[in-house]
Amino acid sequence: MPTYEYQCQACGHQLEAFQRITESALKDCPACNKPSLERLISGGAFHLKGGGWYKDGYGSQTGKKPRTENDRIDKLTKTIDEDKKKTAEAESAKASTESTSSEGTGSSTPAPSSGGTSSTSS
Ligand SMILES: [Zn+2]
């Protein structure tokens, strides 16, 4: 009989339960009595029917700690967020380089150095 690990999303309480695969997942946390238990994906010796989400492209995570579905979503969201952030940073960097490199046509900023560019020391 496989051991299932649960973590309460409300209070963080963790517990292990021996259950048949056909038994439905526990929901109620014994610590805080809220129905906030999440079954952790333990990657043990048994096969979860829908638990193969890390097989495609996530193979390196097999040996790591079991995580809940929420953790996974959280991580995906974070990844997307960071991606957006990077894109935004790249955009702004691009914009600033563009504005500096397109100098010469802009008449709003007058050049302070008039003719003294190459004759600093001689
Ligand atoms: Zn709890």
Residues whose N, C-alpha, C, O or C-beta is under 5 A from the ligand:
A	BS01	ZN	C8 A10 C11 G12 H13 C29 A31 C32 N33
